[in-house]
Amino acid sequence: MEKNTKIYIAGHRGMVGSAVCRSLEKKGYTNLIGRTSKELDLKNQQAVLDFLQKEKPVAIIDAAARVGGILANNDFPYQFLMENMQIQNNLIDSALKAGIEKFVFLGSSCIYPKFAPQPLKEEYLLTDSLEPTNEWYAIAKITGVKLCQAIRKQFNKDYVSLMPTNLYGHYDNFDLQTSHVLPAMIRKFHEAKENNHADVVLWGSGTPMREFLFVDDMAEAVVYALENELPEYLYNVGSGKDITIRELAETIQNVIGHQGQIIWDTEKPDGTPRKLMDVSKMKSIGWQYSTELNEGIEKTYDWYLENIGSFKEVKM
Ligand SMILES: NC(=O)c1ccc[n+]([C@@H]2O[C@H](COP(=O)([O-])OP(=O)(O)OC[C@H]3O[C@@H](n4cnc5c(N)ncnc54)[C@H](OP(=O)(O)O)[C@@H]3O)[C@@H](O)[C@H]2O)c1
């Protein structure tokens, strides 16, 4: 791909979209375009079609979505289903109409059935029922995967879907009400350290196992999908390695230099015992992660310290 190829990154200010922009810029790409949701509301079908027909990018990365945790999914099921379908339908359909050859759609590991065997393989898609707490979001994402698959099949275009595991890194959400486990722990340990190394209370037993990927590695995977024609329609992206929540807490505690105790509140729920992606498909075509958890957490904590006080507000 030429370095002056016009690439549109939908959601370029988000955690994943901004990492994709950094990664492309680092590789020398000079013709990146993005629009904020204020400048271009991706829920507006005509506006999206007009934009793509005017700009005619060669490739589109869809990193735009209405995202949120269990609470938000539970409180706003309609928006999670409808807005995500609108955003991706408008982008995918307009891309097809505008003759755009390359499209990378980003989903999430929640597309896989609740009780699918671990590690999660791509072929488990639609083999059983979903986790009810985020089925709204998951169903929207599954329709995006299927639309891209249908376009590959019917129009022979290079539309591909990547399903990331839990991501963390720059521009993460550190709001304790809505954040994921890793950024929430960074904030808790940092604040406890500042507070004379006070004890840190964490939810559950610490035994569930989770997989994490540094968002810059995810961006590298997106760039890989952009620069290569991937032979299949769906790929998992992760490290392929999981750790216990207790190990995660100790790693973060160590990076931050917190010297107090960790107290596990076992009255609180643990959630799914294990969630790990099978990443052998991505590996077999030549891509794998490069940032180990310790290094990724160090980089994320540095970013947290540099940006403390200026985190984006939670939209709801
Ligand atoms: N973060 C994770 O751990 C994780 C894990 C797995 C998968 N993913 C996937 O990665 C993708 C991006 O997630 P993220 O964590 O980067 O989310 P994020 O930080 O919340 O960013 C989402 C972006 O979407 C844009 N957006 C939302 N609604 C829009 C609309 N109506 N019109 C235009 N733009 C709109 C926002 O634009 P503005 O800022 O301009 O409003 C924002 O830049 C999602 O598909 C998500 O499922 C993320």
The ligand as an ORCA input file, in Angstrom:
! r2SCAN-3c Opt
* xyz 0 1
  N     -11.471     -0.982     24.410
  C     -11.524     -2.294     24.420
  O     -11.112     -2.972     25.384
  C     -12.052     -3.035     23.235
  C     -12.016     -4.409     23.278
  C     -12.535     -5.107     22.221
  C     -13.051     -4.436     21.136
  N     -13.061     -3.086     21.089
  C     -13.684     -2.460     19.907
  O     -12.927     -1.422     19.341
  C     -13.785     -0.415     18.800
  C     -13.391      0.948     19.364
  O     -13.466      0.905     20.781
  P     -12.745      1.998     21.699
  O     -12.427      1.329     22.971
  O     -11.689      2.698     20.923
  O     -13.974      3.010     21.945
  P     -13.953      4.574     22.317
  O     -12.648      4.967     22.895
  O     -15.202      4.842     23.077
  O     -14.093      5.275     20.883
  C     -15.246      5.145     20.134
  C     -15.230      6.162     19.021
  O     -16.440      6.028     18.287
  C     -16.846      7.306     17.858
  N     -18.305      7.352     17.730
  C     -19.247      6.837     18.582
  N     -20.478      7.138     18.129
  C     -20.314      7.860     16.963
  C     -21.199      8.450     16.045
  N     -22.542      8.386     16.200
  N     -20.684      9.123     14.986
  C     -19.339      9.209     14.821
  N     -18.447      8.646     15.646
  C     -18.925      7.984     16.722
  C     -16.395      8.270     18.940
  O     -16.146      9.501     18.312
  P     -16.060     10.942     19.088
  O     -14.913     10.799     20.048
  O     -15.786     11.930     18.029
  O     -17.383     11.128     19.779
  C     -15.119      7.597     19.468
  O     -13.977      8.166     18.877
  C     -15.217     -0.829     19.169
  O     -15.803     -1.472     18.076
  C     -15.027     -1.841     20.282
  O     -15.995     -2.853     20.279
  C     -12.577     -2.360     22.111
*
